Amino acid sequence: MEKLINDFSFGLFFWQAIILVILIFLLRKFAWKPILDSLNSREESIQNALDAADRAKEEMMNLKEDNKQMLNEAREQRDQMLRDAQAMKKRLLEEATEEAGKKSAELLTKAQETIQAEKKAAIKELKSQVGLLSLDIAEKVIKAELKDDKSQKALVEKMLKEVQLN
């Protein structure tokens, strides 16, 4: 250290100080300003990126919420559609049952009417057959009883007596 103090030259110190000041001035004018500007722009771009990331995160949260809400709405709509479909199914079954009941009642009524008509026709036919058979039997009986003149006269007298009594 002693050597440093003994070799000290004021002129050399002065010129070194001026060179240092000029160097600092030149660095400040040409190097520090662009370096600081680039650092500031880098800091600004990083801040912008962080802000954009925060906005994107918020948007993602909002989208998640919207998706949940849409999913809930879709589920609610699906449930409502299922309820409506079940109600429609029930209503259609009731209508079909009612219509089937009406049709079966109509068919039963028609069948009963048909049976009554056929019964009347059968009774009419039976009466007709009985009448024809009665006539045939009466004819045969009369022919058998009225073979001769004597039996014919007896029958006529008997009928006259009955008519006079009435």
Secondary structure, 3 states (H helix, E strand, C coil): CHHHHHCCCHHHHHHHHHHHHHHHHHHHHHHHHHHHHHHHHHHHHHHHHHHHHHHHHHHHHHHHHHHHHHHHHHHHHHHHHHHHHHHHHHHHHHHHHHHHHHHHHHHHHHHHHHHHHHHHHHHHHHHHHHHHHHHHHHHHHHHHHCCCHHHHHHHHHHHHHHHHHC
